[in-house]
Amino acid sequence: MPSEVPFVRAVDAWRTHRRRTQVEAHPVDASGLHEIFQSSTVNALLEGVYDGAMTYEELRRHGDFGLGTFNALDGEMIAFDGAFYQVKSDGVAYPVADEQRTPFATVLFFRPELERALDAPLDYASLQTSIDRLVDGPNLFYAVRVDGHFTSVTTRSVPRQQPPYPPLEDVAKKQTVFHLENVRGTLAGFRFPDYARGLNVPGFHLHFLTEDRRAGGHVLDLHLTQGTLAIDTTARFHLELPTDPAFLHADLGHDNSEALNRAER
């Protein structure tokens, strides 16, 4: 075992204890900050850093809306209205328990300042174009929600991984793809600026959950019949990094753009 590992683990345990003690003694109303909170980076996920220390109990203190994944890359997470769901590789959506942990998640308290009716049919590209025309510009952070009826939504999830973890690009080659047809449901996710590349997915990153809360996943394609769009804009972004050895020694400095496109698009 490398000599720094016991020290890193001790520091991580101390930080976790300190964070929990501070929350219990001085609860923070994160909803008042109106910021995006993110645990770890997408580049770390691409490199196979799939185990995080943050529990979903902690994550809920930072937002009621968002997306992410689970330790060992065990499926896709979607959250809205304060409810968190895990879509596993069987395509089924399960409620998330507080004790579950995440290696990567992005959340905020969703308070939209813009809402629009979407009365005409839209495919995925057209939906993104429509949103881009409504927002202030490409360099802020936007949380996006669409509730509506879809003639089709193509989603995916990935199976739980076993150490030693492969890169995300390799895992995506074995993803399970689901074709949902004639469904009502909710899209939830974000539009990040291009300069956030490496931290998060630049452009649009959306997950889907059916109205009956039974199925969903990471969105690959869609055709919307009609629906309602809500957008929450913020200029605040808070990033909390892991301190475990896997993250500390991951190669995060190179350009992962092509691998990200293959894994996420």
PyRosetta script that sets phi, psi and omega in degrees:
from pyrosetta import init, pose_from_sequence

init()
pose = pose_from_sequence("MPSEVPFVRAVDAWRTHRRRTQVEAHPVDASGLHEIFQSSTVNALLEGVYDGAMTYEELRRHGDFGLGTFNALDGEMIAFDGAFYQVKSDGVAYPVADEQRTPFATVLFFRPELERALDAPLDYASLQTSIDRLVDGPNLFYAVRVDGHFTSVTTRSVPRQQPPYPPLEDVAKKQTVFHLENVRGTLAGFRFPDYARGLNVPGFHLHFLTEDRRAGGHVLDLHLTQGTLAIDTTARFHLELPTDPAFLHADLGHDNSEALNRAER")
pose.set_psi(1, 128.0)
pose.set_omega(1, 178.8)
pose.set_phi(2, -55.5)
pose.set_psi(2, 147.0)
pose.set_omega(2, -173.5)
pose.set_phi(3, -63.4)
pose.set_psi(3, -26.1)
pose.set_omega(3, -177.2)
pose.set_phi(4, -81.7)
pose.set_psi(4, -12.7)
pose.set_omega(4, -174.0)
pose.set_phi(5, -63.5)
pose.set_psi(5, -48.5)
pose.set_omega(5, 178.5)
pose.set_phi(6, -58.8)
pose.set_psi(6, -39.1)
pose.set_omega(6, 179.1)
pose.set_phi(7, -64.1)
pose.set_psi(7, -45.3)
pose.set_omega(7, -179.6)
pose.set_phi(8, -61.4)
pose.set_psi(8, -42.7)
pose.set_omega(8, 179.4)
pose.set_phi(9, -63.7)
pose.set_psi(9, -38.3)
pose.set_omega(9, 178.9)
pose.set_phi(10, -65.6)
pose.set_psi(10, -42.4)
pose.set_omega(10, 178.7)
pose.set_phi(11, -63.9)
pose.set_psi(11, -42.4)
pose.set_omega(11, -179.4)
pose.set_phi(12, -63.7)
pose.set_psi(12, -42.0)
pose.set_omega(12, 178.6)
pose.set_phi(13, -64.3)
pose.set_psi(13, -39.3)
pose.set_omega(13, 179.0)
pose.set_phi(14, -65.5)
pose.set_psi(14, -42.8)
pose.set_omega(14, 180.0)
pose.set_phi(15, -63.4)
pose.set_psi(15, -42.4)
pose.set_omega(15, 179.5)
pose.set_phi(16, -63.2)
pose.set_psi(16, -44.5)
pose.set_omega(16, 178.4)
pose.set_phi(17, -62.5)
pose.set_psi(17, -43.7)
pose.set_omega(17, -178.8)
pose.set_phi(18, -64.1)
pose.set_psi(18, -42.3)
pose.set_omega(18, -179.2)
pose.set_phi(19, -63.6)
pose.set_psi(19, -44.2)
pose.set_omega(19, 179.9)
pose.set_phi(20, -65.8)
pose.set_psi(20, -39.9)
pose.set_omega(20, 179.6)
pose.set_phi(21, -64.0)
pose.set_psi(21, -41.8)
pose.set_omega(21, 179.6)
pose.set_phi(22, -65.0)
pose.set_psi(22, -40.1)
pose.set_omega(22, -179.6)
pose.set_phi(23, -65.5)
pose.set_psi(23, -40.7)
pose.set_omega(23, -179.4)
pose.set_phi(24, -68.8)
pose.set_psi(24, -38.8)
pose.set_omega(24, -176.9)
pose.set_phi(25, -80.8)
pose.set_psi(25, -37.5)
pose.set_omega(25, -177.1)
pose.set_phi(26, -135.2)
pose.set_psi(26, 78.0)
pose.set_omega(26, -179.1)
pose.set_phi(27, -56.7)
pose.set_psi(27, 133.4)
pose.set_omega(27, -178.8)
pose.set_phi(28, -102.1)
pose.set_psi(28, 129.4)
pose.set_omega(28, 176.3)
pose.set_phi(29, -86.3)
pose.set_psi(29, 86.6)
pose.set_omega(29, -177.1)
pose.set_phi(30, -64.6)
pose.set_psi(30, -22.1)
pose.set_omega(30, -179.3)
pose.set_phi(31, -63.9)
pose.set_psi(31, -25.8)
pose.set_omega(31, 179.6)
pose.set_phi(32, -76.5)
pose.set_psi(32, -17.0)
pose.set_omega(32, -179.1)
pose.set_phi(33, -77.1)
pose.set_psi(33, -26.3)
pose.set_omega(33, -177.5)
pose.set_phi(34, 48.2)
pose.set_psi(34, 59.2)
pose.set_omega(34, 179.9)
pose.set_phi(35, -131.5)
pose.set_psi(35, 154.2)
pose.set_omega(35, 170.2)
pose.set_phi(36, -79.2)
pose.set_psi(36, 131.3)
pose.set_omega(36, 176.2)
pose.set_phi(37, -111.8)
pose.set_psi(37, 132.1)
pose.set_omega(37, -179.8)
pose.set_phi(38, -132.1)
pose.set_psi(38, 137.5)
pose.set_omega(38, 174.8)
pose.set_phi(39, -103.9)
pose.set_psi(39, 118.5)
pose.set_omega(39, -179.8)
pose.set_phi(40, 68.5)
pose.set_psi(40, -168.5)
pose.set_omega(40, -175.0)
pose.set_phi(41, -129.6)
pose.set_psi(41, 158.3)
pose.set_omega(41, 179.1)
pose.set_phi(42, -69.2)
pose.set_psi(42, -29.5)
pose.set_omega(42, 176.9)
pose.set_phi(43, -64.1)
pose.set_psi(43, -36.8)
pose.set_omega(43, 176.7)
pose.set_phi(44, -64.0)
pose.set_psi(44, -40.4)
pose.set_omega(44, 177.9)
pose.set_phi(45, -63.5)
pose.set_psi(45, -41.7)
pose.set_omega(45, 178.7)
pose.set_phi(46, -61.0)
pose.set_psi(46, -30.4)
pose.set_omega(46, -178.5)
pose.set_phi(47, -86.6)
pose.set_psi(47, 1.9)
pose.set_omega(47, 176.5)
pose.set_phi(48, 91.3)
pose.set_psi(48, 20.2)
pose.set_omega(48, 175.8)
pose.set_phi(49, -86.4)
pose.set_psi(49, 90.6)
pose.set_omega(49, -169.4)
pose.set_phi(50, -107.8)
pose.set_psi(50, 4.4)
pose.set_omega(50, 178.8)
pose.set_phi(51, -119.9)
pose.set_psi(51, 120.5)
pose.set_omega(51, 179.4)
pose.set_phi(52, -115.9)
pose.set_psi(52, 163.4)
pose.set_omega(52, -179.8)
pose.set_phi(53, -94.5)
pose.set_psi(53, -15.0)
pose.set_omega(53, -175.0)
pose.set_phi(54, -78.3)
pose.set_psi(54, 125.8)
pose.set_omega(54, 176.2)
pose.set_phi(55, -84.4)
pose.set_psi(55, 161.8)
pose.set_omega(55, 176.1)
pose.set_phi(56, -70.9)
pose.set_psi(56, -22.8)
pose.set_omega(56, 172.8)
pose.set_phi(57, -61.6)
pose.set_psi(57, -43.9)
pose.set_omega(57, 176.8)
pose.set_phi(58, -66.8)
pose.set_psi(58, -42.6)
pose.set_omega(58, -175.9)
pose.set_phi(59, -62.3)
pose.set_psi(59, -37.0)
pose.set_omega(59, -179.0)
pose.set_phi(60, -62.2)
pose.set_psi(60, -22.8)
pose.set_omega(60, 178.3)
pose.set_phi(61, -71.2)
pose.set_psi(61, -14.0)
pose.set_omega(61, -175.6)
pose.set_phi(62, -108.3)
pose.set_psi(62, -5.7)
pose.set_omega(62, -180.0)
pose.set_phi(63, 178.0)
pose.set_psi(63, 158.5)
pose.set_omega(63, 177.4)
pose.set_phi(64, -117.5)
pose.set_psi(64, 11.1)
pose.set_omega(64, -174.5)
pose.set_phi(65, -150.9)
pose.set_psi(65, 137.2)
pose.set_omega(65, 176.0)
pose.set_phi(66, 158.5)
pose.set_psi(66, -162.3)
pose.set_omega(66, -179.4)
pose.set_phi(67, -151.5)
pose.set_psi(67, 169.2)
pose.set_omega(67, -179.2)
pose.set_phi(68, 167.7)
pose.set_psi(68, -150.9)
pose.set_omega(68, 179.7)
pose.set_phi(69, -147.4)
pose.set_psi(69, -166.0)
pose.set_omega(69, -173.8)
pose.set_phi(70, -131.8)
pose.set_psi(70, 160.8)
pose.set_omega(70, 178.0)
pose.set_phi(71, -53.7)
pose.set_psi(71, 143.3)
pose.set_omega(71, -174.5)
pose.set_phi(72, 67.8)
pose.set_psi(72, 15.3)
pose.set_omega(72, 178.7)
pose.set_phi(73, 58.4)
pose.set_psi(73, 41.6)
pose.set_omega(73, -173.3)
pose.set_phi(74, -86.4)
pose.set_psi(74, 67.2)
pose.set_omega(74, 174.4)
pose.set_phi(75, 99.3)
pose.set_psi(75, -174.5)
pose.set_omega(75, -175.5)
pose.set_phi(76, -111.2)
pose.set_psi(76, 139.8)
pose.set_omega(76, 177.4)
pose.set_phi(77, -106.4)
pose.set_psi(77, 138.9)
pose.set_omega(77, 171.4)
pose.set_phi(78, -135.8)
pose.set_psi(78, 140.3)
pose.set_omega(78, -179.9)
pose.set_phi(79, -140.2)
pose.set_psi(79, 138.2)
pose.set_omega(79, 169.8)
pose.set_phi(80, -161.3)
pose.set_psi(80, 154.8)
pose.set_omega(80, -176.7)
pose.set_phi(81, 55.7)
pose.set_psi(81, 27.9)
pose.set_omega(81, 177.7)
pose.set_phi(82, 79.8)
pose.set_psi(82, 0.6)
pose.set_omega(82, 179.8)
pose.set_phi(83, -103.8)
pose.set_psi(83, 130.8)
pose.set_omega(83, -178.3)
pose.set_phi(84, -109.9)
pose.set_psi(84, 135.2)
pose.set_omega(84, -179.0)
pose.set_phi(85, -130.0)
pose.set_psi(85, 149.0)
pose.set_omega(85, 177.2)
pose.set_phi(86, -115.6)
pose.set_psi(86, 116.5)
pose.set_omega(86, 175.9)
pose.set_phi(87, -97.7)
pose.set_psi(87, 109.6)
pose.set_omega(87, -177.1)
pose.set_phi(88, -84.8)
pose.set_psi(88, -179.6)
pose.set_omega(88, -176.3)
pose.set_phi(89, -69.1)
pose.set_psi(89, -8.0)
pose.set_omega(89, 173.5)
pose.set_phi(90, -86.2)
pose.set_psi(90, -2.2)
pose.set_omega(90, 178.6)
pose.set_phi(91, 84.5)
pose.set_psi(91, -1.6)
pose.set_omega(91, -177.5)
pose.set_phi(92, -91.6)
pose.set_psi(92, 141.1)
pose.set_omega(92, 178.5)
pose.set_phi(93, -94.4)
pose.set_psi(93, 129.8)
pose.set_omega(93, -179.0)
pose.set_phi(94, -121.8)
pose.set_psi(94, 141.3)
pose.set_omega(94, 173.4)
pose.set_phi(95, -61.1)
pose.set_psi(95, 145.3)
pose.set_omega(95, -177.8)
pose.set_phi(96, -92.5)
pose.set_psi(96, 130.3)
pose.set_omega(96, 177.7)
pose.set_phi(97, -85.1)
pose.set_psi(97, 150.2)
pose.set_omega(97, -178.0)
pose.set_phi(98, -57.3)
pose.set_psi(98, -35.0)
pose.set_omega(98, -174.3)
pose.set_phi(99, -79.4)
pose.set_psi(99, -10.7)
pose.set_omega(99, 176.1)
pose.set_phi(100, -65.1)
pose.set_psi(100, 154.0)
pose.set_omega(100, -175.3)
pose.set_phi(101, -121.9)
pose.set_psi(101, 159.1)
pose.set_omega(101, -178.4)
pose.set_phi(102, -129.9)
pose.set_psi(102, 139.3)
pose.set_omega(102, 172.1)
pose.set_phi(103, -90.9)
pose.set_psi(103, -13.4)
pose.set_omega(103, -179.3)
pose.set_phi(104, -162.3)
pose.set_psi(104, 126.1)
pose.set_omega(104, 177.3)
pose.set_phi(105, -158.1)
pose.set_psi(105, 150.5)
pose.set_omega(105, 178.2)
pose.set_phi(106, -132.0)
pose.set_psi(106, 123.6)
pose.set_omega(106, -176.4)
pose.set_phi(107, -141.7)
pose.set_psi(107, 164.2)
pose.set_omega(107, 167.5)
pose.set_phi(108, -161.0)
pose.set_psi(108, 168.0)
pose.set_omega(108, 172.7)
pose.set_phi(109, -85.7)
pose.set_psi(109, 111.2)
pose.set_omega(109, -169.8)
pose.set_phi(110, -76.4)
pose.set_psi(110, 115.8)
pose.set_omega(110, 178.3)
pose.set_phi(111, -134.8)
pose.set_psi(111, 80.4)
pose.set_omega(111, -172.5)
pose.set_phi(112, -66.2)
pose.set_psi(112, 141.1)
pose.set_omega(112, 176.2)
pose.set_phi(113, -108.8)
pose.set_psi(113, -3.3)
pose.set_omega(113, 179.0)
pose.set_phi(114, -136.9)
pose.set_psi(114, 129.5)
pose.set_omega(114, 176.5)
pose.set_phi(115, -134.7)
pose.set_psi(115, 139.8)
pose.set_omega(115, 179.9)
pose.set_phi(116, -141.7)
pose.set_psi(116, 144.7)
pose.set_omega(116, 171.4)
pose.set_phi(117, -81.0)
pose.set_psi(117, 136.0)
pose.set_omega(117, 176.3)
pose.set_phi(118, -108.8)
pose.set_psi(118, 95.8)
pose.set_omega(118, -171.6)
pose.set_phi(119, -94.1)
pose.set_psi(119, -18.1)
pose.set_omega(119, -178.3)
pose.set_phi(120, -104.5)
pose.set_psi(120, 149.5)
pose.set_omega(120, 177.9)
pose.set_phi(121, -60.2)
pose.set_psi(121, 141.8)
pose.set_omega(121, -179.7)
pose.set_phi(122, -139.1)
pose.set_psi(122, 138.7)
pose.set_omega(122, 168.2)
pose.set_phi(123, -90.2)
pose.set_psi(123, -179.1)
pose.set_omega(123, -173.5)
pose.set_phi(124, -61.9)
pose.set_psi(124, -45.6)
pose.set_omega(124, -178.8)
pose.set_phi(125, -63.8)
pose.set_psi(125, -42.0)
pose.set_omega(125, -179.5)
pose.set_phi(126, -67.0)
pose.set_psi(126, -36.1)
pose.set_omega(126, 176.7)
pose.set_phi(127, -62.6)
pose.set_psi(127, -45.3)
pose.set_omega(127, 179.1)
pose.set_phi(128, -62.4)
pose.set_psi(128, -41.7)
pose.set_omega(128, 178.6)
pose.set_phi(129, -62.5)
pose.set_psi(129, -41.9)
pose.set_omega(129, 179.6)
pose.set_phi(130, -62.2)
pose.set_psi(130, -41.3)
pose.set_omega(130, 178.9)
pose.set_phi(131, -67.1)
pose.set_psi(131, -42.8)
pose.set_omega(131, 179.9)
pose.set_phi(132, -59.8)
pose.set_psi(132, -31.2)
pose.set_omega(132, 178.9)
pose.set_phi(133, -73.7)
pose.set_psi(133, -20.6)
pose.set_omega(133, -176.6)
pose.set_phi(134, -93.3)
pose.set_psi(134, -27.7)
pose.set_omega(134, -174.0)
pose.set_phi(135, -79.7)
pose.set_psi(135, 166.0)
pose.set_omega(135, -174.4)
pose.set_phi(136, -68.9)
pose.set_psi(136, -29.6)
pose.set_omega(136, -177.9)
pose.set_phi(137, 169.1)
pose.set_psi(137, 171.8)
pose.set_omega(137, -172.4)
pose.set_phi(138, -80.9)
pose.set_psi(138, -2.3)
pose.set_omega(138, -168.8)
pose.set_phi(139, -108.7)
pose.set_psi(139, 11.7)
pose.set_omega(139, 171.7)
pose.set_phi(140, -110.0)
pose.set_psi(140, -179.1)
pose.set_omega(140, -178.9)
pose.set_phi(141, -105.8)
pose.set_psi(141, 132.4)
pose.set_omega(141, -176.9)
pose.set_phi(142, -127.3)
pose.set_psi(142, 126.7)
pose.set_omega(142, 169.6)
pose.set_phi(143, -93.8)
pose.set_psi(143, 133.9)
pose.set_omega(143, -171.4)
pose.set_phi(144, -125.5)
pose.set_psi(144, 133.2)
pose.set_omega(144, 175.4)
pose.set_phi(145, -133.8)
pose.set_psi(145, 135.2)
pose.set_omega(145, 174.7)
pose.set_phi(146, -131.1)
pose.set_psi(146, 123.0)
pose.set_omega(146, 172.4)
pose.set_phi(147, -109.3)
pose.set_psi(147, 129.9)
pose.set_omega(147, -178.5)
pose.set_phi(148, 179.9)
pose.set_psi(148, -167.1)
pose.set_omega(148, 176.9)
pose.set_phi(149, -106.6)
pose.set_psi(149, 135.2)
pose.set_omega(149, -176.8)
pose.set_phi(150, -123.4)
pose.set_psi(150, 131.2)
pose.set_omega(150, 172.3)
pose.set_phi(151, -69.0)
pose.set_psi(151, -30.6)
pose.set_omega(151, 176.0)
pose.set_phi(152, -160.1)
pose.set_psi(152, 147.1)
pose.set_omega(152, 171.3)
pose.set_phi(153, -138.3)
pose.set_psi(153, 125.0)
pose.set_omega(153, 176.0)
pose.set_phi(154, -101.6)
pose.set_psi(154, 121.5)
pose.set_omega(154, -178.4)
pose.set_phi(155, -126.2)
pose.set_psi(155, 171.8)
pose.set_omega(155, 175.5)
pose.set_phi(156, -145.0)
pose.set_psi(156, 159.8)
pose.set_omega(156, 166.9)
pose.set_phi(157, -143.0)
pose.set_psi(157, 170.4)
pose.set_omega(157, -176.9)
pose.set_phi(158, -126.7)
pose.set_psi(158, 151.6)
pose.set_omega(158, -179.0)
pose.set_phi(159, -78.4)
pose.set_psi(159, 154.8)
pose.set_omega(159, 175.9)
pose.set_phi(160, -57.4)
pose.set_psi(160, 136.0)
pose.set_omega(160, -177.0)
pose.set_phi(161, -99.9)
pose.set_psi(161, 159.4)
pose.set_omega(161, 178.0)
pose.set_phi(162, -119.3)
pose.set_psi(162, 140.1)
pose.set_omega(162, 177.5)
pose.set_phi(163, -64.4)
pose.set_psi(163, 150.5)
pose.set_omega(163, -5.6)
pose.set_phi(164, -71.2)
pose.set_psi(164, 133.5)
pose.set_omega(164, -171.7)
pose.set_phi(165, -73.5)
pose.set_psi(165, 134.7)
pose.set_omega(165, 175.0)
pose.set_phi(166, -80.6)
pose.set_psi(166, 161.6)
pose.set_omega(166, 175.4)
pose.set_phi(167, -61.8)
pose.set_psi(167, 155.4)
pose.set_omega(167, -178.1)
pose.set_phi(168, -59.9)
pose.set_psi(168, -35.2)
pose.set_omega(168, 179.5)
pose.set_phi(169, -59.4)
pose.set_psi(169, -38.1)
pose.set_omega(169, 178.5)
pose.set_phi(170, -71.8)
pose.set_psi(170, -38.3)
pose.set_omega(170, 179.0)
pose.set_phi(171, -63.3)
pose.set_psi(171, -40.8)
pose.set_omega(171, -177.5)
pose.set_phi(172, -62.1)
pose.set_psi(172, -24.3)
pose.set_omega(172, 178.4)
pose.set_phi(173, -67.8)
pose.set_psi(173, -19.1)
pose.set_omega(173, -179.7)
pose.set_phi(174, -112.1)
pose.set_psi(174, 19.1)
pose.set_omega(174, -179.1)
pose.set_phi(175, -65.1)
pose.set_psi(175, 154.7)
pose.set_omega(175, 174.7)
pose.set_phi(176, -99.0)
pose.set_psi(176, 126.7)
pose.set_omega(176, -177.5)
pose.set_phi(177, -105.4)
pose.set_psi(177, 137.2)
pose.set_omega(177, -178.0)
pose.set_phi(178, -121.1)
pose.set_psi(178, 137.3)
pose.set_omega(178, 178.5)
pose.set_phi(179, -113.4)
pose.set_psi(179, 103.4)
pose.set_omega(179, -179.1)
pose.set_phi(180, -97.0)
pose.set_psi(180, 129.1)
pose.set_omega(180, -175.3)
pose.set_phi(181, -124.7)
pose.set_psi(181, 141.6)
pose.set_omega(181, 177.1)
pose.set_phi(182, 52.0)
pose.set_psi(182, 60.2)
pose.set_omega(182, -175.6)
pose.set_phi(183, -125.8)
pose.set_psi(183, 152.0)
pose.set_omega(183, 167.5)
pose.set_phi(184, -103.0)
pose.set_psi(184, 146.2)
pose.set_omega(184, -179.5)
pose.set_phi(185, 178.9)
pose.set_psi(185, -166.4)
pose.set_omega(185, -173.7)
pose.set_phi(186, -129.2)
pose.set_psi(186, 130.7)
pose.set_omega(186, 167.5)
pose.set_phi(187, -94.3)
pose.set_psi(187, 135.2)
pose.set_omega(187, 177.0)
pose.set_phi(188, -140.9)
pose.set_psi(188, 134.3)
pose.set_omega(188, 178.7)
pose.set_phi(189, 171.8)
pose.set_psi(189, -152.8)
pose.set_omega(189, -169.8)
pose.set_phi(190, -140.2)
pose.set_psi(190, 156.9)
pose.set_omega(190, 164.6)
pose.set_phi(191, -117.1)
pose.set_psi(191, 114.1)
pose.set_omega(191, -179.6)
pose.set_phi(192, -103.8)
pose.set_psi(192, 149.0)
pose.set_omega(192, 177.9)
pose.set_phi(193, -70.1)
pose.set_psi(193, 158.5)
pose.set_omega(193, -178.7)
pose.set_phi(194, -60.8)
pose.set_psi(194, -33.1)
pose.set_omega(194, -177.2)
pose.set_phi(195, -70.3)
pose.set_psi(195, -9.4)
pose.set_omega(195, 177.1)
pose.set_phi(196, -85.8)
pose.set_psi(196, 5.2)
pose.set_omega(196, 178.8)
pose.set_phi(197, -53.0)
pose.set_psi(197, 133.0)
pose.set_omega(197, -176.7)
pose.set_phi(198, 99.5)
pose.set_psi(198, -33.6)
pose.set_omega(198, 176.1)
pose.set_phi(199, -88.4)
pose.set_psi(199, -44.5)
pose.set_omega(199, -179.7)
pose.set_phi(200, -145.2)
pose.set_psi(200, -178.0)
pose.set_omega(200, 179.3)
pose.set_phi(201, -79.2)
pose.set_psi(201, 116.9)
pose.set_omega(201, 177.7)
pose.set_phi(202, -68.3)
pose.set_psi(202, 145.4)
pose.set_omega(202, -175.7)
pose.set_phi(203, 82.8)
pose.set_psi(203, -147.5)
pose.set_omega(203, -174.3)
pose.set_phi(204, -92.2)
pose.set_psi(204, 139.3)
pose.set_omega(204, 175.3)
pose.set_phi(205, -140.8)
pose.set_psi(205, 107.4)
pose.set_omega(205, -174.2)
pose.set_phi(206, -125.5)
pose.set_psi(206, 145.1)
pose.set_omega(206, 170.3)
pose.set_phi(207, -116.5)
pose.set_psi(207, 163.3)
pose.set_omega(207, -174.4)
pose.set_phi(208, -133.0)
pose.set_psi(208, 145.6)
pose.set_omega(208, 173.5)
pose.set_phi(209, -139.8)
pose.set_psi(209, 132.0)
pose.set_omega(209, 179.9)
pose.set_phi(210, -68.5)
pose.set_psi(210, 158.2)
pose.set_omega(210, -177.3)
pose.set_phi(211, -59.5)
pose.set_psi(211, -32.2)
pose.set_omega(211, 179.2)
pose.set_phi(212, -83.5)
pose.set_psi(212, 2.9)
pose.set_omega(212, 175.5)
pose.set_phi(213, 62.3)
pose.set_psi(213, 32.6)
pose.set_omega(213, -177.3)
pose.set_phi(214, -108.2)
pose.set_psi(214, -22.4)
pose.set_omega(214, -173.2)
pose.set_phi(215, -149.5)
pose.set_psi(215, 164.7)
pose.set_omega(215, 179.1)
pose.set_phi(216, 165.9)
pose.set_psi(216, -144.5)
pose.set_omega(216, 178.7)
pose.set_phi(217, 135.7)
pose.set_psi(217, -171.8)
pose.set_omega(217, 177.2)
pose.set_phi(218, -73.3)
pose.set_psi(218, 128.7)
pose.set_omega(218, -173.6)
pose.set_phi(219, -79.6)
pose.set_psi(219, 126.5)
pose.set_omega(219, 173.9)
pose.set_phi(220, -104.4)
pose.set_psi(220, -33.6)
pose.set_omega(220, -179.6)
pose.set_phi(221, -161.8)
pose.set_psi(221, 160.3)
pose.set_omega(221, 178.8)
pose.set_phi(222, -162.3)
pose.set_psi(222, 160.0)
pose.set_omega(222, 170.9)
pose.set_phi(223, -136.3)
pose.set_psi(223, 110.3)
pose.set_omega(223, -177.8)
pose.set_phi(224, -91.6)
pose.set_psi(224, 132.7)
pose.set_omega(224, 175.5)
pose.set_phi(225, -83.4)
pose.set_psi(225, -55.1)
pose.set_omega(225, 175.8)
pose.set_phi(226, -163.1)
pose.set_psi(226, 156.6)
pose.set_omega(226, -178.6)
pose.set_phi(227, -177.7)
pose.set_psi(227, -167.0)
pose.set_omega(227, 179.1)
pose.set_phi(228, -125.5)
pose.set_psi(228, 129.8)
pose.set_omega(228, -179.9)
pose.set_phi(229, -103.8)
pose.set_psi(229, 135.7)
pose.set_omega(229, 174.1)
pose.set_phi(230, -131.5)
pose.set_psi(230, 135.6)
pose.set_omega(230, -177.1)
pose.set_phi(231, -129.3)
pose.set_psi(231, 132.7)
pose.set_omega(231, 175.8)
pose.set_phi(232, -115.8)
pose.set_psi(232, 123.1)
pose.set_omega(232, -177.1)
pose.set_phi(233, -106.3)
pose.set_psi(233, 137.8)
pose.set_omega(233, 174.4)
pose.set_phi(234, -146.0)
pose.set_psi(234, 150.0)
pose.set_omega(234, 174.5)
pose.set_phi(235, -105.3)
pose.set_psi(235, 7.0)
pose.set_omega(235, -176.7)
pose.set_phi(236, -108.8)
pose.set_psi(236, 131.1)
pose.set_omega(236, -179.0)
pose.set_phi(237, -138.6)
pose.set_psi(237, 119.9)
pose.set_omega(237, -179.0)
pose.set_phi(238, -112.8)
pose.set_psi(238, 124.0)
pose.set_omega(238, -178.4)
pose.set_phi(239, -115.3)
pose.set_psi(239, 127.4)
pose.set_omega(239, 174.6)
pose.set_phi(240, -116.1)
pose.set_psi(240, 122.7)
pose.set_omega(240, -175.1)
pose.set_phi(241, -96.6)
pose.set_psi(241, 147.6)
pose.set_omega(241, 173.2)
pose.set_phi(242, -68.6)
pose.set_psi(242, 163.3)
pose.set_omega(242, 176.0)
pose.set_phi(243, -126.6)
pose.set_psi(243, 15.9)
pose.set_omega(243, -179.7)
pose.set_phi(244, -80.2)
pose.set_psi(244, 160.4)
pose.set_omega(244, -177.3)
pose.set_phi(245, -57.8)
pose.set_psi(245, -36.2)
pose.set_omega(245, -178.8)
pose.set_phi(246, -60.1)
pose.set_psi(246, -42.3)
pose.set_omega(246, 178.3)
pose.set_phi(247, -73.5)
pose.set_psi(247, -44.5)
pose.set_omega(247, -175.2)
pose.set_phi(248, -60.1)
pose.set_psi(248, -30.0)
pose.set_omega(248, -175.2)
pose.set_phi(249, -109.6)
pose.set_psi(249, 6.9)
pose.set_omega(249, 177.1)
pose.set_phi(250, -71.4)
pose.set_psi(250, 148.9)
pose.set_omega(250, 177.7)
pose.set_phi(251, -85.8)
pose.set_psi(251, 96.4)
pose.set_omega(251, -173.1)
pose.set_phi(252, -109.0)
pose.set_psi(252, 4.7)
pose.set_omega(252, -172.6)
pose.set_phi(253, -90.8)
pose.set_psi(253, -11.2)
pose.set_omega(253, -176.1)
pose.set_phi(254, -94.2)
pose.set_psi(254, 165.8)
pose.set_omega(254, -177.4)
pose.set_phi(255, -78.4)
pose.set_psi(255, 114.8)
pose.set_omega(255, -178.2)
pose.set_phi(256, -103.5)
pose.set_psi(256, 19.7)
pose.set_omega(256, -172.3)
pose.set_phi(257, -58.2)
pose.set_psi(257, -46.5)
pose.set_omega(257, -177.8)
pose.set_phi(258, -66.8)
pose.set_psi(258, -41.2)
pose.set_omega(258, 178.3)
pose.set_phi(259, -64.9)
pose.set_psi(259, -37.5)
pose.set_omega(259, 178.5)
pose.set_phi(260, -64.1)
pose.set_psi(260, -44.0)
pose.set_omega(260, 178.1)
pose.set_phi(261, -60.2)
pose.set_psi(261, -41.1)
pose.set_omega(261, -179.8)
pose.set_phi(262, -70.6)
pose.set_psi(262, -31.3)
pose.set_omega(262, -176.8)
pose.set_phi(263, -85.2)
pose.set_psi(263, -31.5)
pose.set_omega(263, -170.4)
pose.set_phi(264, -109.4)
pose.set_psi(264, -18.6)
pose.set_omega(264, -175.7)
pose.set_phi(265, -97.6)
pose.dump_pdb("model.pdb")
